[in-house]
Amino acid sequence: MILKAADLDAAEAAVRKAGGEITRQQFDFPGGRRFHFREPGGNEMAVWSESEQQT
């Protein structure tokens, strides 16, 4: 599952606070940035945010 967030740093902080494990640090991809995590139940997920500048 991939979730969208307006503030990727805040989303990462919320994941950590809720007990999630970051499995891939934030990275750039065409159109934005994202990170991957495993939630406490073991499910793998990702969160992405659009780039501030779209061309």
PyMOL Python script that loads the backbone (N, CA, C, O; Angstrom):
from pymol import cmd

cmd.read_pdbstr("""\
ATOM      1  N   MET A   1       0.854  -1.162   0.000  1.00  0.00           N
ATOM      2  CA  MET A   1       0.000   0.000   0.000  1.00  0.00           C
ATOM      3  C   MET A   1       0.903   1.228   0.000  1.00  0.00           C
ATOM      4  O   MET A   1       1.912   1.264   0.705  1.00  0.00           O
ATOM      5  N   ILE A   2       0.543   2.219  -0.781  1.00  0.00           N
ATOM      6  CA  ILE A   2       1.275   3.479  -0.824  1.00  0.00           C
ATOM      7  C   ILE A   2       0.329   4.595  -0.410  1.00  0.00           C
ATOM      8  O   ILE A   2      -0.750   4.754  -0.981  1.00  0.00           O
ATOM      9  N   LEU A   3       0.741   5.359   0.581  1.00  0.00           N
ATOM     10  CA  LEU A   3      -0.043   6.473   1.100  1.00  0.00           C
ATOM     11  C   LEU A   3       0.561   7.779   0.619  1.00  0.00           C
ATOM     12  O   LEU A   3       1.760   7.843   0.349  1.00  0.00           O
ATOM     13  N   LYS A   4      -0.252   8.820   0.508  1.00  0.00           N
ATOM     14  CA  LYS A   4       0.223  10.141   0.092  1.00  0.00           C
ATOM     15  C   LYS A   4       0.157  11.093   1.278  1.00  0.00           C
ATOM     16  O   LYS A   4      -0.801  11.074   2.051  1.00  0.00           O
ATOM     17  N   ALA A   5       1.191  11.932   1.414  1.00  0.00           N
ATOM     18  CA  ALA A   5       1.232  12.913   2.498  1.00  0.00           C
ATOM     19  C   ALA A   5       1.724  14.247   1.955  1.00  0.00           C
ATOM     20  O   ALA A   5       2.573  14.289   1.064  1.00  0.00           O
ATOM     21  N   ALA A   6       1.193  15.320   2.489  1.00  0.00           N
ATOM     22  CA  ALA A   6       1.654  16.654   2.099  1.00  0.00           C
ATOM     23  C   ALA A   6       3.019  16.942   2.708  1.00  0.00           C
ATOM     24  O   ALA A   6       3.832  17.634   2.094  1.00  0.00           O
ATOM     25  N   ASP A   7       3.288  16.423   3.911  1.00  0.00           N
ATOM     26  CA  ASP A   7       4.547  16.667   4.625  1.00  0.00           C
ATOM     27  C   ASP A   7       5.200  15.321   4.924  1.00  0.00           C
ATOM     28  O   ASP A   7       4.813  14.627   5.865  1.00  0.00           O
ATOM     29  N   LEU A   8       6.184  14.963   4.124  1.00  0.00           N
ATOM     30  CA  LEU A   8       6.811  13.652   4.254  1.00  0.00           C
ATOM     31  C   LEU A   8       7.562  13.496   5.575  1.00  0.00           C
ATOM     32  O   LEU A   8       7.541  12.422   6.176  1.00  0.00           O
ATOM     33  N   ASP A   9       8.221  14.554   6.028  1.00  0.00           N
ATOM     34  CA  ASP A   9       8.948  14.479   7.302  1.00  0.00           C
ATOM     35  C   ASP A   9       7.994  14.239   8.468  1.00  0.00           C
ATOM     36  O   ASP A   9       8.291  13.445   9.360  1.00  0.00           O
ATOM     37  N   ALA A  10       6.864  14.913   8.464  1.00  0.00           N
ATOM     38  CA  ALA A  10       5.869  14.720   9.525  1.00  0.00           C
ATOM     39  C   ALA A  10       5.290  13.308   9.464  1.00  0.00           C
ATOM     40  O   ALA A  10       5.046  12.692  10.502  1.00  0.00           O
ATOM     41  N   ALA A  11       5.071  12.799   8.262  1.00  0.00           N
ATOM     42  CA  ALA A  11       4.547  11.439   8.113  1.00  0.00           C
ATOM     43  C   ALA A  11       5.546  10.419   8.651  1.00  0.00           C
ATOM     44  O   ALA A  11       5.160   9.465   9.325  1.00  0.00           O
ATOM     45  N   GLU A  12       6.823  10.619   8.354  1.00  0.00           N
ATOM     46  CA  GLU A  12       7.849   9.704   8.860  1.00  0.00           C
ATOM     47  C   GLU A  12       7.908   9.747  10.386  1.00  0.00           C
ATOM     48  O   GLU A  12       8.025   8.706  11.031  1.00  0.00           O
ATOM     49  N   ALA A  13       7.830  10.929  10.956  1.00  0.00           N
ATOM     50  CA  ALA A  13       7.835  11.058  12.415  1.00  0.00           C
ATOM     51  C   ALA A  13       6.633  10.342  13.024  1.00  0.00           C
ATOM     52  O   ALA A  13       6.761   9.690  14.060  1.00  0.00           O
ATOM     53  N   ALA A  14       5.473  10.458  12.393  1.00  0.00           N
ATOM     54  CA  ALA A  14       4.267   9.797  12.898  1.00  0.00           C
ATOM     55  C   ALA A  14       4.400   8.278  12.823  1.00  0.00           C
ATOM     56  O   ALA A  14       3.969   7.570  13.733  1.00  0.00           O
ATOM     57  N   VAL A  15       4.994   7.778  11.743  1.00  0.00           N
ATOM     58  CA  VAL A  15       5.213   6.333  11.603  1.00  0.00           C
ATOM     59  C   VAL A  15       6.119   5.838  12.729  1.00  0.00           C
ATOM     60  O   VAL A  15       5.826   4.828  13.369  1.00  0.00           O
ATOM     61  N   ARG A  16       7.214   6.550  12.968  1.00  0.00           N
ATOM     62  CA  ARG A  16       8.148   6.153  14.031  1.00  0.00           C
ATOM     63  C   ARG A  16       7.465   6.189  15.402  1.00  0.00           C
ATOM     64  O   ARG A  16       7.634   5.275  16.209  1.00  0.00           O
ATOM     65  N   LYS A  17       6.699   7.244  15.658  1.00  0.00           N
ATOM     66  CA  LYS A  17       6.018   7.390  16.950  1.00  0.00           C
ATOM     67  C   LYS A  17       5.013   6.260  17.178  1.00  0.00           C
ATOM     68  O   LYS A  17       4.804   5.830  18.313  1.00  0.00           O
ATOM     69  N   ALA A  18       4.392   5.782  16.096  1.00  0.00           N
ATOM     70  CA  ALA A  18       3.403   4.710  16.195  1.00  0.00           C
ATOM     71  C   ALA A  18       4.042   3.319  16.249  1.00  0.00           C
ATOM     72  O   ALA A  18       3.337   2.311  16.312  1.00  0.00           O
ATOM     73  N   GLY A  19       5.372   3.269  16.225  1.00  0.00           N
ATOM     74  CA  GLY A  19       6.054   1.983  16.332  1.00  0.00           C
ATOM     75  C   GLY A  19       6.447   1.365  15.012  1.00  0.00           C
ATOM     76  O   GLY A  19       6.860   0.207  14.969  1.00  0.00           O
ATOM     77  N   GLY A  20       6.325   2.121  13.925  1.00  0.00           N
ATOM     78  CA  GLY A  20       6.729   1.612  12.618  1.00  0.00           C
ATOM     79  C   GLY A  20       8.243   1.590  12.467  1.00  0.00           C
ATOM     80  O   GLY A  20       8.954   2.356  13.118  1.00  0.00           O
ATOM     81  N   GLU A  21       8.724   0.713  11.609  1.00  0.00           N
ATOM     82  CA  GLU A  21      10.158   0.581  11.329  1.00  0.00           C
ATOM     83  C   GLU A  21      10.416   1.072   9.908  1.00  0.00           C
ATOM     84  O   GLU A  21       9.826   0.552   8.961  1.00  0.00           O
ATOM     85  N   ILE A  22      11.282   2.060   9.746  1.00  0.00           N
ATOM     86  CA  ILE A  22      11.621   2.567   8.424  1.00  0.00           C
ATOM     87  C   ILE A  22      12.512   1.529   7.748  1.00  0.00           C
ATOM     88  O   ILE A  22      13.574   1.190   8.270  1.00  0.00           O
ATOM     89  N   THR A  23      12.087   1.024   6.593  1.00  0.00           N
ATOM     90  CA  THR A  23      12.850  -0.003   5.887  1.00  0.00           C
ATOM     91  C   THR A  23      13.604   0.561   4.691  1.00  0.00           C
ATOM     92  O   THR A  23      14.522  -0.083   4.183  1.00  0.00           O
ATOM     93  N   ARG A  24      13.235   1.747   4.237  1.00  0.00           N
ATOM     94  CA  ARG A  24      13.971   2.454   3.186  1.00  0.00           C
ATOM     95  C   ARG A  24      13.826   3.943   3.450  1.00  0.00           C
ATOM     96  O   ARG A  24      12.716   4.475   3.457  1.00  0.00           O
ATOM     97  N   GLN A  25      14.944   4.611   3.666  1.00  0.00           N
ATOM     98  CA  GLN A  25      14.944   6.043   3.958  1.00  0.00           C
ATOM     99  C   GLN A  25      14.354   6.831   2.796  1.00  0.00           C
ATOM    100  O   GLN A  25      14.219   6.311   1.688  1.00  0.00           O
ATOM    101  N   GLN A  26      14.007   8.076   3.050  1.00  0.00           N
ATOM    102  CA  GLN A  26      13.439   8.937   2.009  1.00  0.00           C
ATOM    103  C   GLN A  26      14.364   8.993   0.799  1.00  0.00           C
ATOM    104  O   GLN A  26      15.584   9.095   0.932  1.00  0.00           O
ATOM    105  N   PHE A  27      13.758   8.925  -0.385  1.00  0.00           N
ATOM    106  CA  PHE A  27      14.522   9.002  -1.625  1.00  0.00           C
ATOM    107  C   PHE A  27      13.682   9.697  -2.686  1.00  0.00           C
ATOM    108  O   PHE A  27      12.453   9.714  -2.617  1.00  0.00           O
ATOM    109  N   ASP A  28      14.373  10.271  -3.672  1.00  0.00           N
ATOM    110  CA  ASP A  28      13.708  10.942  -4.787  1.00  0.00           C
ATOM    111  C   ASP A  28      13.290   9.926  -5.831  1.00  0.00           C
ATOM    112  O   ASP A  28      13.971   8.924  -6.053  1.00  0.00           O
ATOM    113  N   PHE A  29      12.173  10.194  -6.463  1.00  0.00           N
ATOM    114  CA  PHE A  29      11.745   9.445  -7.639  1.00  0.00           C
ATOM    115  C   PHE A  29      11.017  10.449  -8.519  1.00  0.00           C
ATOM    116  O   PHE A  29      10.633  11.511  -8.028  1.00  0.00           O
ATOM    117  N   PRO A  30      10.810  10.159  -9.798  1.00  0.00           N
ATOM    118  CA  PRO A  30      10.178  11.144 -10.684  1.00  0.00           C
ATOM    119  C   PRO A  30       8.843  11.643 -10.121  1.00  0.00           C
ATOM    120  O   PRO A  30       7.901  10.870  -9.945  1.00  0.00           O
ATOM    121  N   GLY A  31       8.783  12.933  -9.845  1.00  0.00           N
ATOM    122  CA  GLY A  31       7.552  13.534  -9.352  1.00  0.00           C
ATOM    123  C   GLY A  31       7.456  13.703  -7.846  1.00  0.00           C
ATOM    124  O   GLY A  31       6.496  14.296  -7.354  1.00  0.00           O
ATOM    125  N   GLY A  32       8.439  13.189  -7.097  1.00  0.00           N
ATOM    126  CA  GLY A  32       8.329  13.346  -5.653  1.00  0.00           C
ATOM    127  C   GLY A  32       9.406  12.638  -4.864  1.00  0.00           C
ATOM    128  O   GLY A  32      10.488  12.334  -5.367  1.00  0.00           O
ATOM    129  N   ARG A  33       9.069  12.384  -3.595  1.00  0.00           N
ATOM    130  CA  ARG A  33       9.940  11.662  -2.665  1.00  0.00           C
ATOM    131  C   ARG A  33       9.078  10.644  -1.928  1.00  0.00           C
ATOM    132  O   ARG A  33       7.863  10.811  -1.823  1.00  0.00           O
ATOM    133  N   ARG A  34       9.705   9.595  -1.422  1.00  0.00           N
ATOM    134  CA  ARG A  34       8.967   8.617  -0.625  1.00  0.00           C
ATOM    135  C   ARG A  34       9.897   7.878   0.311  1.00  0.00           C
ATOM    136  O   ARG A  34      11.120   7.952   0.194  1.00  0.00           O
ATOM    137  N   PHE A  35       9.283   7.155   1.254  1.00  0.00           N
ATOM    138  CA  PHE A  35      10.017   6.240   2.128  1.00  0.00           C
ATOM    139  C   PHE A  35       9.151   5.010   2.329  1.00  0.00           C
ATOM    140  O   PHE A  35       7.938   5.054   2.127  1.00  0.00           O
ATOM    141  N   HIS A  36       9.777   3.913   2.727  1.00  0.00           N
ATOM    142  CA  HIS A  36       9.069   2.660   2.958  1.00  0.00           C
ATOM    143  C   HIS A  36       9.173   2.308   4.436  1.00  0.00           C
ATOM    144  O   HIS A  36      10.156   2.642   5.098  1.00  0.00           O
ATOM    145  N   PHE A  37       8.152   1.632   4.942  1.00  0.00           N
ATOM    146  CA  PHE A  37       8.170   1.239   6.352  1.00  0.00           C
ATOM    147  C   PHE A  37       7.374  -0.032   6.570  1.00  0.00           C
ATOM    148  O   PHE A  37       6.576  -0.444   5.728  1.00  0.00           O
ATOM    149  N   ARG A  38       7.613  -0.644   7.725  1.00  0.00           N
ATOM    150  CA  ARG A  38       6.847  -1.816   8.165  1.00  0.00           C
ATOM    151  C   ARG A  38       6.093  -1.385   9.407  1.00  0.00           C
ATOM    152  O   ARG A  38       6.693  -0.924  10.378  1.00  0.00           O
ATOM    153  N   GLU A  39       4.774  -1.536   9.375  1.00  0.00           N
ATOM    154  CA  GLU A  39       3.972  -1.156  10.538  1.00  0.00           C
ATOM    155  C   GLU A  39       4.029  -2.280  11.566  1.00  0.00           C
ATOM    156  O   GLU A  39       4.425  -3.397  11.234  1.00  0.00           O
ATOM    157  N   PRO A  40       3.635  -1.998  12.822  1.00  0.00           N
ATOM    158  CA  PRO A  40       3.784  -2.989  13.895  1.00  0.00           C
ATOM    159  C   PRO A  40       3.170  -4.357  13.599  1.00  0.00           C
ATOM    160  O   PRO A  40       3.620  -5.360  14.152  1.00  0.00           O
ATOM    161  N   GLY A  41       2.162  -4.416  12.745  1.00  0.00           N
ATOM    162  CA  GLY A  41       1.549  -5.697  12.388  1.00  0.00           C
ATOM    163  C   GLY A  41       2.331  -6.471  11.344  1.00  0.00           C
ATOM    164  O   GLY A  41       1.981  -7.605  11.017  1.00  0.00           O
ATOM    165  N   GLY A  42       3.406  -5.855  10.810  1.00  0.00           N
ATOM    166  CA  GLY A  42       4.261  -6.538   9.844  1.00  0.00           C
ATOM    167  C   GLY A  42       4.016  -6.194   8.386  1.00  0.00           C
ATOM    168  O   GLY A  42       4.738  -6.671   7.510  1.00  0.00           O
ATOM    169  N   ASN A  43       3.008  -5.372   8.110  1.00  0.00           N
ATOM    170  CA  ASN A  43       2.706  -5.010   6.725  1.00  0.00           C
ATOM    171  C   ASN A  43       3.678  -3.952   6.212  1.00  0.00           C
ATOM    172  O   ASN A  43       3.993  -2.990   6.913  1.00  0.00           O
ATOM    173  N   GLU A  44       4.153  -4.143   4.971  1.00  0.00           N
ATOM    174  CA  GLU A  44       5.053  -3.180   4.329  1.00  0.00           C
ATOM    175  C   GLU A  44       4.221  -2.123   3.623  1.00  0.00           C
ATOM    176  O   GLU A  44       3.259  -2.443   2.924  1.00  0.00           O
ATOM    177  N   MET A  45       4.592  -0.869   3.808  1.00  0.00           N
ATOM    178  CA  MET A  45       3.884   0.249   3.189  1.00  0.00           C
ATOM    179  C   MET A  45       4.891   1.299   2.769  1.00  0.00           C
ATOM    180  O   MET A  45       6.077   1.207   3.086  1.00  0.00           O
ATOM    181  N   ALA A  46       4.402   2.303   2.048  1.00  0.00           N
ATOM    182  CA  ALA A  46       5.238   3.432   1.648  1.00  0.00           C
ATOM    183  C   ALA A  46       4.402   4.700   1.756  1.00  0.00           C
ATOM    184  O   ALA A  46       3.173   4.662   1.708  1.00  0.00           O
ATOM    185  N   VAL A  47       5.094   5.817   1.902  1.00  0.00           N
ATOM    186  CA  VAL A  47       4.442   7.131   1.913  1.00  0.00           C
ATOM    187  C   VAL A  47       5.186   7.991   0.906  1.00  0.00           C
ATOM    188  O   VAL A  47       6.416   8.001   0.872  1.00  0.00           O
ATOM    189  N   TRP A  48       4.433   8.712   0.089  1.00  0.00           N
ATOM    190  CA  TRP A  48       5.063   9.590  -0.890  1.00  0.00           C
ATOM    191  C   TRP A  48       4.482  10.984  -0.808  1.00  0.00           C
ATOM    192  O   TRP A  48       3.386  11.198  -0.290  1.00  0.00           O
ATOM    193  N   SER A  49       5.247  11.927  -1.335  1.00  0.00           N
ATOM    194  CA  SER A  49       4.839  13.324  -1.388  1.00  0.00           C
ATOM    195  C   SER A  49       5.270  13.877  -2.736  1.00  0.00           C
ATOM    196  O   SER A  49       6.345  13.551  -3.239  1.00  0.00           O
ATOM    197  N   GLU A  50       4.424  14.717  -3.315  1.00  0.00           N
ATOM    198  CA  GLU A  50       4.760  15.324  -4.597  1.00  0.00           C
ATOM    199  C   GLU A  50       5.925  16.284  -4.440  1.00  0.00           C
ATOM    200  O   GLU A  50       6.132  16.862  -3.374  1.00  0.00           O
ATOM    201  N   SER A  51       6.684  16.445  -5.521  1.00  0.00           N
ATOM    202  CA  SER A  51       7.744  17.450  -5.539  1.00  0.00           C
ATOM    203  C   SER A  51       7.121  18.820  -5.422  1.00  0.00           C
ATOM    204  O   SER A  51       6.000  19.046  -5.877  1.00  0.00           O
ATOM    205  N   GLU A  52       7.859  19.741  -4.806  1.00  0.00           N
ATOM    206  CA  GLU A  52       7.345  21.104  -4.673  1.00  0.00           C
ATOM    207  C   GLU A  52       7.255  21.790  -6.020  1.00  0.00           C
ATOM    208  O   GLU A  52       6.355  22.600  -6.242  1.00  0.00           O
ATOM    209  N   GLN A  53       8.183  21.477  -6.934  1.00  0.00           N
ATOM    210  CA  GLN A  53       8.164  22.073  -8.263  1.00  0.00           C
ATOM    211  C   GLN A  53       7.822  21.005  -9.277  1.00  0.00           C
ATOM    212  O   GLN A  53       8.545  20.018  -9.407  1.00  0.00           O
ATOM    213  N   GLN A  54       6.758  21.184  -9.978  1.00  0.00           N
ATOM    214  CA  GLN A  54       6.371  20.278 -11.052  1.00  0.00           C
ATOM    215  C   GLN A  54       6.740  20.922 -12.379  1.00  0.00           C
ATOM    216  O   GLN A  54       6.450  22.099 -12.592  1.00  0.00           O
ATOM    217  N   THR A  55       7.378  20.169 -13.283  1.00  0.00           N
ATOM    218  CA  THR A  55       7.735  20.711 -14.597  1.00  0.00           C
ATOM    219  C   THR A  55       7.029  19.956 -15.676  1.00  0.00           C
ATOM    220  O   THR A  55       7.199  20.262 -16.856  1.00  0.00           O
TER     221      THR A  55
END
""", "prot")
cmd.dss("prot")
cmd.show_as("cartoon", "prot")
cmd.util.cbc("prot")
cmd.orient("prot")
